[in-house]
Amino acid sequence: MELSETLPLGELAAAFAALPVFPLFDTAYFIVSVLYLKYEPGAVEMSRKSPFASWLCAMLHCFGSYILADLLLGEAPIGYFSNNSSVMLATAVWYLIFFCPMNLFYKCVSFLPMKLIFVAMKEVVRVRKIAAGVHHAHHLYHHGWFVMMATGWVKGSGVALMSNFEQLLRGVWKPETNEILHMSFPTKASLYGTVLFTLQQTHWLPISEANLIFFFTMFMIVCKVFMTATHSHASPFAPVENLICPVLFGSLSSGHPSHHHDHHGASHEVSHPPPPPAKSKEELNEGTRKRKAKKAE
């Protein structure tokens, strides 16, 4: 029996999954995305010096996940920009956040209670994008589990994965901020979420897609709203990862003692010859005289 049949929230989950995201939720998604762009150092100055570069960066923040997913699936990366309504809406949000007189729009949307609402609405869009990415990849590659996971992952966190390219548009190069090396919570959550949606799509997880969308969205909303309200960067996955990762992959601290021990062991096993005795002053003078005589010859 499917797990969703035992849950009383089936109808609510189905109605939630069928809720349209355009334009209300997409607007919130664009607002939060462009807000994060404005928080970047030098972003405001760049918008005055080069408005076109600022607009391109804003479009990457809003549509980077679609571009990266289309590249993975061999489709036109510019195809999503044919959606004129979304592009114009994102452009309007960018203009209001950067150029509204007296920063009125920015002050309103960055007010914490308002911002928390927008953050929650953005997570609704993120989870829908993950589910849509997995579903699209499943349609093209029916047995390609890794293709489904890769597509769903970039659909949920493509903006962060393209952060280095977006930094280049702003004239910044920080390779140490690579998102794959230092995953943020949304990137990790998108990765774990796309695994769940892939298992559901391939019928290995006994739950309906609507219920999975509903419960995973609630999880993302609670985590992101709490982290934003408390200005916390700690990952909710950290306690579990700290328990599992050392067992599966080892820990950095456990590798150093053995390496240190090997060096000491080698120093005990291999006998090094004693250093040569220091030469006396007379021997040094004799060697100098020989070198001078050899140069004269």
DOFIKOL-687852 format. One line per 8 residues: number of its first residue (from 1); their letters; for each residue x, y, z of N, C-alpha, C. Coordinates in steps of 0.02 Angstrom, whole numbers, plus 50000, padded with zeros to 5 digits. Layout:
<gufis>
NUM	a	X/Y/Z/X/Y/Z/X/Y/Z; ...
</gufis>
This chain:
<gufis>
1	melsetlp	50042/49940/50000/50000/50000/50000/50044/50062/50000; 50026/50111/49959/50065/50171/49955/50058/50211/50019; 50115/50242/50038/50116/50279/50101/50067/50337/50100; 50058/50368/50041/50014/50426/50037/49941/50408/50053; 49921/50344/50044/49853/50324/50058/49838/50324/50132; 49890/50318/50173/49879/50317/50245/49882/50387/50275; 49898/50438/50235/49905/50505/50261/49841/50545/50251; 49818/50581/50302/49756/50621/50294/49766/50685/50255
9	lgelaaaf	49828/50702/50238/49843/50764/50204/49848/50756/50129; 49824/50700/50103/49831/50687/50032/49798/50740/49988; 49737/50759/50006/49702/50809/49966/49735/50877/49971; 49758/50895/50030/49793/50959/50039/49858/50960/49998; 49894/50904/49999/49956/50901/49961/49943/50905/49887; 49890/50873/49863/49873/50876/49792/49855/50947/49771; 49816/50981/49813/49799/51051/49798/49860/51096/49800; 49905/51083/49847/49966/51123/49851/50011/51112/49791
17	aalpvfpl	50016/51050/49769/50059/51035/49711/50031/51065/49647; 49965/51074/49644/49934/51102/49584/49931/51178/49586; 49956/51209/49640/49953/51282/49646/50000/51314/49596; 49977/51361/49555/50022/51392/49505/50073/51438/49539; 50133/51439/49513/50187/51479/49543/50194/51547/49508; 50166/51555/49449/50170/51619/49414/50103/51655/49420; 50103/51720/49437/50162/51763/49447/50182/51774/49520; 50140/51753/49567/50151/51772/49637/50215/51743/49665
25	fdtayfiv	50222/51677/49661/50281/51644/49689/50344/51661/49649; 50337/51666/49584/50395/51685/49543/50419/51755/49561; 50373/51800/49576/50393/51868/49596/50434/51866/49660; 50411/51826/49708/50449/51819/49771/50517/51788/49757; 50520/51740/49712/50584/51709/49695/50631/51760/49665; 50606/51802/49620/50649/51853/49589/50671/51905/49640; 50627/51924/49686/50644/51974/49736/50702/51950/49780; 50696/51889/49805/50749/51863/49849/50814/51854/49810
33	svlylkye	50809/51831/49748/50869/51820/49707/50906/51885/49694; 50869/51937/49676/50901/52002/49662/50924/52035/49727; 50889/52023/49782/50914/52048/49846/50982/52020/49862; 50991/51954/49852/51056/51924/49865/51110/51953/49819; 51091/51971/49758/51139/52004/49714/51159/52073/49741; 51111/52111/49765/51126/52178/49792/51169/52174/49855; 51164/52119/49892/51205/52111/49952/51279/52100/49934; 51294/52080/49873/51363/52066/49854/51403/52131/49855
41	pgavemsr	51466/52129/49879/51507/52189/49881/51518/52217/49810; 51507/52281/49802/51518/52314/49738/51461/52308/49689; 51406/52274/49708/51351/52264/49661/51315/52330/49646; 51307/52372/49697/51273/52436/49686/51315/52482/49642; 51380/52485/49655/51424/52526/49613/51424/52502/49541; 51423/52435/49532/51422/52408/49464/51358/52427/49428; 51302/52429/49464/51238/52447/49432/51239/52518/49406; 51278/52562/49437/51284/52630/49413/51333/52636/49355
49	kspfaswl	51388/52598/49360/51439/52603/49308/51419/52564/49246; 51390/52505/49255/51371/52463/49198/51303/52431/49212; 51248/52466/49198/51182/52437/49211/51170/52372/49173; 51198/52366/49113/51187/52305/49074/51220/52245/49108; 51281/52253/49134/51313/52198/49170/51274/52180/49233; 51247/52231/49266/51206/52218/49325/51143/52179/49306; 51113/52198/49250/51053/52162/49227/51068/52090/49210; 51125/52079/49177/51144/52010/49160/51155/51968/49223
57	camlhcfg	51187/51997/49273/51197/51961/49336/51130/51945/49369; 51083/51993/49365/51017/51981/49394/50981/51925/49357; 50987/51923/49291/50955/51870/49253/50986/51801/49269; 51051/51800/49282/51083/51737/49302/51057/51715/49370; 51048/51762/49415/51021/51745/49481/50949/51720/49475; 50912/51746/49428/50841/51726/49421/50832/51663/49379; 50874/51655/49327/50863/51600/49278/50924/51555/49269; 50973/51562/49313/51034/51521/49304/51021/51447/49307
65	syiladll	50973/51425/49348/50958/51354/49354/50929/51326/49288; 50887/51366/49254/50860/51344/49190/50915/51339/49137; 50960/51387/49136/51015/51388/49087/51059/51327/49097; 51078/51312/49159/51122/51256/49172/51088/51190/49157; 51025/51183/49174/50989/51122/49160/50982/51110/49084; 50969/51163/49047/50964/51156/48974/51031/51136/48944; 51086/51162/48971/51152/51141/48947/51164/51067/48960; 51144/51043/49018/51154/50972/49034/51113/50927/48988
73	lgeapigy	51053/50948/48970/51009/50907/48929/51017/50920/48854; 51066/50961/48835/51079/50974/48764/51027/51017/48731; 50992/51058/48769/50942/51102/48741/50970/51174/48738; 50935/51218/48705/50958/51287/48697/50959/51322/48764; 51017/51345/48789/51019/51376/48855/50982/51443/48857; 50969/51472/48800/50934/51536/48798/50859/51527/48788; 50837/51464/48784/50767/51450/48769/50719/51479/48820; 50738/51480/48884/50691/51504/48934/50677/51579/48927
81	fsnnssvm	50723/51614/48895/50714/51686/48887/50660/51702/48835; 50633/51651/48802/50575/51662/48759/50511/51673/48800; 50515/51658/48865/50459/51671/48910/50460/51746/48928; 50428/51786/48886/50433/51859/48895/50405/51883/48961; 50353/51853/48985/50322/51876/49047/50370/51869/49106; 50404/51811/49111/50450/51801/49166/50510/51847/49161; 50537/51857/49101/50595/51900/49093/50577/51973/49109; 50519/51995/49087/50499/52064/49102/50485/52073/49176
89	latavwyl	50456/52022/49208/50444/52026/49280/50509/52029/49318; 50558/51987/49300/50623/51988/49333/50659/52054/49321; 50652/52082/49261/50684/52146/49246/50653/52202/49288; 50587/52201/49296/50554/52251/49336/50577/52247/49409; 50584/52186/49435/50607/52177/49504/50678/52203/49511; 50722/52188/49462/50791/52212/49464/50793/52289/49464; 50754/52320/49422/50755/52393/49417/50730/52425/49482; 50677/52398/49510/50649/52427/49571/50697/52419/49630
97	iffcpmnl	50730/52362/49634/50776/52352/49691/50838/52396/49686; 50862/52407/49625/50924/52445/49617/50913/52520/49605; 50857/52538/49573/50850/52607/49551/50787/52642/49575; 50749/52612/49619/50689/52644/49644/50709/52706/49684; 50675/52764/49674/50693/52824/49712/50692/52813/49787; 50745/52839/49819/50754/52834/49892/50755/52762/49917; 50768/52716/49872/50773/52644/49892/50709/52620/49927; 50653/52646/49908/50591/52628/49943/50573/52555/49934
105	fykcvsfl	50579/52531/49872/50561/52461/49860/50609/52414/49896; 50673/52430/49894/50723/52388/49928/50710/52387/50004; 50693/52445/50033/50681/52448/50105/50619/52407/50123; 50570/52407/50080/50509/52368/50095/50522/52293/50092; 50554/52270/50038/50563/52197/50029/50617/52169/50074; 50664/52212/50097/50716/52188/50142/50696/52193/50216; 50638/52222/50230/50612/52223/50298/50600/52151/50320; 50628/52132/50376/50634/52061/50394/50568/52022/50391
113	pmklifva	50513/52046/50419/50450/52007/50413/50429/51996/50341; 50437/52047/50299/50421/52039/50228/50470/51991/50194; 50532/51999/50212/50583/51956/50181/50572/51883/50198; 50551/51868/50258/50538/51799/50278/50482/51768/50236; 50431/51809/50221/50377/51784/50178/50403/51768/50109; 50444/51813/50081/50472/51801/50015/50519/51741/50014; 50557/51732/50067/50602/51674/50071/50561/51609/50071; 50507/51608/50109/50464/51549/50111/50434/51535/50042
121	mkevvrvr	50413/51587/50008/50384/51578/49941/50436/51555/49891; 50498/51578/49900/50551/51556/49854/50563/51481/49861; 50559/51454/49921/50570/51383/49929/50516/51342/49896; 50455/51369/49891/50402/51335/49853/50423/51327/49781; 50451/51380/49752/50474/51376/49682/50533/51329/49675; 50579/51330/49723/50638/51288/49719/50619/51214/49715; 50574/51193/49760/50555/51122/49761/50518/51104/49697; 50476/51149/49671/50442/51135/49608/50492/51126/49551
129	kiaagvhh	50544/51167/49552/50595/51162/49500/50633/51096/49504; 50647/51074/49565/50681/51009/49574/50637/50953/49546; 50574/50953/49565/50528/50901/49541/50520/50904/49465; 50514/50965/49437/50507/50971/49365/50570/50949/49328; 50629/50963/49357/50691/50942/49326/50698/50866/49324; 50681/50834/49379/50684/50760/49381/50634/50730/49333; 50574/50758/49331/50522/50733/49286/50543/50741/49213; 50572/50799/49196/50593/50811/49127/50649/50763/49107
137	ahhlyhhg	50698/50754/49151/50753/50708/49136/50728/50636/49131; 50680/50617/49173/50651/50550/49170/50616/50538/49104; 50585/50590/49077/50552/50584/49012/50602/50573/48955; 50661/50605/48960/50712/50598/48908/50756/50536/48918; 50774/50523/48980/50818/50466/48996/50782/50424/49049; 50742/50377/49026/50697/50342/49070/50733/50303/49125; 50792/50277/49110/50829/50238/49159/50892/50274/49182; 50899/50337/49166/50959/50375/49185/50952/50408/49253
145	wfvmmatg	50965/50369/49304/50958/50395/49372/51003/50456/49384; 51066/50451/49362/51112/50505/49375/51095/50567/49334; 51067/50557/49276/51044/50614/49236/50986/50650/49272; 50940/50611/49300/50885/50640/49337/50910/50679/49397; 50957/50649/49435/50982/50683/49494/51021/50746/49476; 51062/50742/49423/51100/50801/49403/51054/50858/49380; 51003/50840/49342/50957/50891/49317/50917/50922/49374; 50890/50881/49418/50853/50908/49475/50897/50951/49521
153	wvkgsgva	50960/50930/49529/51006/50967/49572/51019/51037/49545; 51036/51041/49480/51051/51107/49452/50988/51150/49446; 50929/51117/49439/50868/51156/49439/50855/51189/49507; 50875/51155/49560/50864/51182/49627/50918/51229/49651; 50979/51221/49625/51035/51262/49650/51081/51286/49595; 51054/51293/49534/51096/51313/49478/51126/51381/49486; 51091/51427/49520/51118/51494/49531/51183/51491/49571; 51182/51451/49625/51243/51446/49666/51298/51410/49628
161	lmsnfeql	51281/51360/49588/51332/51323/49551/51364/51366/49496; 51328/51418/49473/51355/51463/49423/51384/51527/49454; 51395/51526/49519/51415/51587/49553/51482/51613/49529; 51529/51569/49513/51594/51592/49488/51588/51628/49421; 51545/51603/49378/51535/51636/49314/51501/51704/49324; 51453/51706/49371/51419/51769/49385/51468/51819/49415; 51516/51796/49455/51566/51840/49482/51610/51871/49427; 51624/51831/49375/51664/51858/49320/51629/51916/49286
169	lrgvwkpe	51563/51913/49281/51526/51969/49251/51532/52031/49295; 51541/52022/49359/51551/52080/49403/51623/52099/49411; 51669/52066/49374/51739/52082/49378/51773/52053/49439; 51746/52000/49467/51774/51969/49527/51792/51897/49511; 51849/51874/49536/51870/51805/49526/51890/51776/49594; 51847/51733/49620/51860/51701/49684/51849/51625/49677; 51898/51590/49650/51889/51517/49641/51882/51479/49706; 51906/51509/49761/51900/51474/49826/51828/51472/49850
177	tneilhms	51783/51510/49819/51713/51510/49838/51672/51461/49797; 51705/51413/49765/51670/51364/49724/51617/51329/49765; 51556/51329/49740/51499/51302/49777/51505/51227/49788; 51537/51192/49742/51544/51119/49750/51592/51104/49807; 51644/51146/49816/51691/51135/49870/51661/51155/49938; 51620/51206/49938/51591/51231/50000/51516/51239/49989; 51480/51184/49996/51408/51184/49982/51370/51221/50036; 51326/51265/50014/51280/51298/50060/51221/51252/50074
185	fptkasly	51179/51273/50121/51121/51232/50138/51074/51221/50078; 51056/51273/50039/51012/51260/49982/51041/51211/49932; 51107/51214/49921/51138/51168/49873/51135/51096/49899; 51150/51087/49963/51146/51020/49992/51074/50994/49993; 51029/51038/50013/50959/51017/50017/50932/51000/49948; 50953/51037/49896/50932/51021/49828/50959/50954/49806; 51021/50939/49826/51051/50874/49809/51013/50817/49843; 51000/50823/49907/50963/50771/49943/50891/50766/49917
193	gtvlftlq	50862/50823/49902/50794/50823/49876/50788/50790/49809; 50836/50802/49765/50832/50772/49699/50842/50697/49702; 50879/50672/49753/50884/50600/49763/50816/50571/49782; 50781/50606/49826/50714/50583/49845/50665/50583/49786; 50667/50636/49747/50621/50641/49690/50639/50590/49636; 50704/50574/49629/50724/50522/49582/50699/50454/49604; 50706/50440/49668/50680/50376/49695/50604/50372/49687; 50571/50428/49697/50498/50428/49689/50479/50418/49616
201	qthwlpis	50516/50451/49571/50500/50446/49500/50512/50376/49472; 50560/50341/49501/50575/50273/49478/50539/50220/49521; 50491/50242/49562/50447/50198/49602/50486/50158/49655; 50542/50186/49679/50577/50155/49735/50557/50186/49801; 50523/50243/49799/50500/50276/49860/50424/50276/49859; 50392/50240/49906/50319/50231/49904/50281/50293/49929; 50283/50346/49890/50247/50406/49907/50230/50443/49842; 50174/50476/49841/50155/50512/49781/50198/50575/49773
209	eanlifff	50202/50599/49711/50242/50659/49698/50213/50720/49734; 50146/50724/49737/50115/50781/49771/50132/50782/49845; 50130/50725/49878/50148/50722/49949/50221/50738/49960; 50264/50713/49916/50336/50727/49923/50349/50802/49914; 50317/50832/49865/50324/50904/49855/50302/50942/49917; 50245/50922/49944/50218/50957/50002/50264/50952/50062; 50286/50892/50080/50325/50883/50141/50396/50911/50133; 50425/50903/50074/50493/50930/50065/50491/51007/50063
217	tmfmivck	50437/51035/50036/50431/51108/50036/50423/51134/50107; 50384/51100/50148/50376/51121/50218/50444/51118/50254; 50482/51067/50241/50548/51061/50272/50594/51119/50250; 50594/51134/50186/50636/51188/50161/50614/51256/50188; 50549/51266/50192/50524/51330/50218/50544/51340/50291; 50534/51289/50331/50551/51294/50403/50626/51309/50411; 50668/51272/50376/50740/51280/50383/50763/51349/50359; 50741/51369/50299/50764/51432/50271/50737/51492/50310
225	vfmtaths	50675/51490/50331/50647/51546/50369/50683/51552/50437; 50696/51496/50469/50732/51498/50533/50803/51525/50523; 50838/51501/50472/50907/51523/50460/50909/51597/50442; 50860/51621/50404/50859/51692/50385/50841/51735/50445; 50794/51713/50485/50774/51753/50543/50828/51759/50596; 50868/51705/50603/50921/51705/50653/50990/51722/50624; 50992/51736/50558/51056/51752/50524/51106/51695/50535; 51082/51635/50532/51124/51577/50544/51146/51546/50478
233	haspfapv	51208/51521/50477/51234/51486/50418/51246/51412/50434; 51227/51390/50492/51237/51320/50511/51187/51276/50473; 51213/51220/50447/51170/51175/50408/51132/51128/50454; 51067/51119/50444/51031/51069/50484/51055/50998/50472; 51091/50987/50417/51117/50920/50402/51182/50906/50439; 51212/50957/50470/51278/50949/50500/51282/50893/50552; 51235/50888/50599/51241/50834/50649/51242/50764/50618; 51199/50753/50569/51197/50687/50536/51261/50676/50495
241	enlicpvl	51283/50728/50460/51344/50722/50420/51405/50709/50463; 51408/50741/50522/51465/50731/50567/51468/50660/50594; 51410/50626/50596/51409/50556/50619/51425/50507/50563; 51398/50520/50504/51402/50472/50449/51467/50479/50409; 51487/50541/50394/51544/50552/50349/51609/50523/50376; 51627/50531/50441/51689/50499/50464/51689/50424/50458; 51629/50393/50462/51626/50320/50456/51634/50298/50384; 51602/50334/50338/51604/50314/50268/51667/50338/50231
249	fgslssgh	51689/50399/50247/51744/50428/50209/51806/50443/50250; 51804/50429/50315/51861/50446/50356/51861/50520/50374; 51904/50538/50420/51908/50607/50441/51979/50632/50428; 51984/50698/50421/52048/50728/50406/52097/50719/50463; 52072/50723/50525/52116/50717/50583/52143/50646/50591; 52103/50596/50570/52125/50527/50578/52179/50508/50529; 52187/50547/50475/52238/50530/50426/52306/50556/50445; 52310/50609/50486/52374/50638/50501/52416/50597/50549
257	pshhhdhh	52388/50566/50601/52431/50528/50646/52466/50471/50612; 52431/50433/50568/52463/50377/50534/52518/50402/50488; 52506/50460/50455/52556/50487/50411/52617/50508/50452; 52603/50539/50510/52657/50560/50554/52695/50499/50580; 52658/50447/50596/52689/50385/50622/52732/50353/50569; 52710/50354/50506/52750/50324/50453/52816/50359/50446; 52816/50425/50453/52878/50461/50446/52926/50443/50503; 52898/50438/50562/52940/50419/50619/52964/50347/50612
265	gashevsh	52918/50304/50588/52939/50235/50579/52995/50228/50528; 52989/50266/50475/53042/50263/50424/53107/50289/50452; 53104/50339/50495/53166/50366/50522/53199/50316/50569; 53159/50272/50600/53189/50221/50644/53216/50164/50603; 53184/50146/50548/53204/50087/50509/53265/50102/50466; 53268/50161/50437/53322/50178/50392/53377/50213/50431; 53437/50185/50429/53493/50215/50465/53527/50264/50419; 53529/50326/50439/53561/50378/50400/53634/50383/50419
273	pppppaks	53677/50394/50372/53748/50401/50389/53760/50464/50429; 53808/50462/50474/53821/50521/50515/53847/50578/50472; 53833/50639/50490/53857/50695/50451/53932/50699/50452; 53963/50722/50397/54036/50726/50394/54062/50776/50445; 54121/50763/50472/54149/50809/50522/54165/50877/50491; 54158/50927/50531/54172/50995/50506/54246/51002/50491; 54261/51036/50436/54330/51046/50416/54363/51100/50459; 54426/51089/50471/54464/51137/50511/54482/51197/50468
281	keelnegt	54509/51249/50500/54526/51311/50464/54583/51299/50415; 54631/51256/50435/54687/51242/50390/54664/51207/50327; 54617/51158/50334/54592/51122/50276/54554/51169/50229; 54517/51216/50258/54480/51264/50217/54528/51308/50178; 54583/51330/50211/54632/51373/50177/54667/51334/50122; 54682/51270/50134/54714/51228/50084/54669/51219/50023; 54604/51209/50034/54557/51202/49979/54552/51266/49939; 54555/51323/49972/54552/51388/49937/54613/51398/49893
289	rkrkakka	54672/51379/49919/54733/51386/49880/54731/51342/49818; 54704/51280/49824/54700/51235/49767/54653/51261/49713; 54597/51291/49734/54550/51318/49685/54581/51377/49648; 54617/51420/49683/54650/51477/49651/54704/51454/49602; 54740/51402/49621/54792/51376/49576/54761/51345/49514; 54704/51311/49523/54671/51280/49465/54644/51333/49418; 54618/51390/49445/54595/51444/49401/54653/51475/49364; 54711/51482/49398/54770/51512/49364/54793/51468/49307
297	e	54793/51403/49317/54812/51358/49262/54766/51364/49204
</gufis>
